[in-house]
Amino acid sequence: MEEERRARLGRVVEAARGVGEQGRDGSVLQEFLRERGCDGVDAVFVTMGVVGCGLGEARRIYFAAPCRRDDLEFHNAFFERMERLEGEAGASGLPE
């Protein structure tokens, strides 16, 4: 991760620390991050820093938040499509 991005995310982690202490379910934290334009992978990294958890738990917190419902739906649709394509793939591993 480039230094500028790392520094920016570090500032967001510090700003979000008090919010993250309001509950481990993460809804309040995710709303706080979303309102500040911190989404996707960056929001997962910030969640890891604020909550003090690993990638899997941060991902669960991110996708469980009601404000991230659209992201979850996109994620699920994308991976469902990828799984269908994998099933349709020929010997080359590519869809025919």
N, C-alpha and C positions, 0 to 999 in steps of 0.2 A: 504494500500500500504506500503510495507516495506521501511524502512528509506533510504537504499542505492538507491533504485529506485527513491524515492521521491527527493533525493538530486541530482541525475543524471538528472532527468527531470527538476528540478529547474535551473540547469546550462544551459540546452538546451533552456529553456524559456528566460533566460537572454541573451544568444547568439543570439536568434532569434528576440528580441524586435525590432531592427531597420528594420529588414526584414518585420515584420508584419505591420509596419507603411507605407509600400509602397502600400498598397491598401487592402481593405476589401474583395476583391474577393478571396484572399488566394492562388492563383496559385504560386506566387513567394515564399510565405512562405512554401507551401507544397513541392515545388522543393528543397528549402533550407533544409528542414527536411529530405526529401528522400535521398538527397546526403550524409547526415550524418547518415543514417541508422535508422532514427526515423520514424517508420511506425506504422500502426494499432492504437490500443488503446492509445499507448504512444503519437503518433502524434496528436490524438484528444485531449488528456489532455494538451499537449503543446500548441495547437491552442487555447484552452480555456484560458490558462494563458497569451498568447501573445495578443490575440484579446480582451480579457475581455468579453467573451460571455459564454453562457450556453452550455450544452451538445448538444442540438439539432442543434444550429447554428454551433458549431464546427464540428459536423458530416457532415452537409451540405457543409461547406467549404472544408473539407477533400475530400469528394466524388466528388465535383464539379471540382476539380483541374485535368487538363489533365494528369498529371503524376500519378494520382491515378486511372486511367481508369480501369486497370486490377483488382484493389481492388474492384471497384464498380461492375464490371462484376461478380466477384466471389461472392460478397455479394448478388447480385440480383439472381444469379443462386442457391445459397444456400437456400435463403428464398423461392424462387419459389418451390424448391424441398420439403422443409419443409411444405409448404402449400398444395402441392399435397399429401404428406404423411398424413397430418392431415385429408384431405378429404377422403382418403382411409382407415383411421383408423376404426377399429370396435368399439364396445361398450367399450372395455377395454381402448381405447385411443391409442392403439399401432397398427402399420400397421400389416395387416394379411399376 
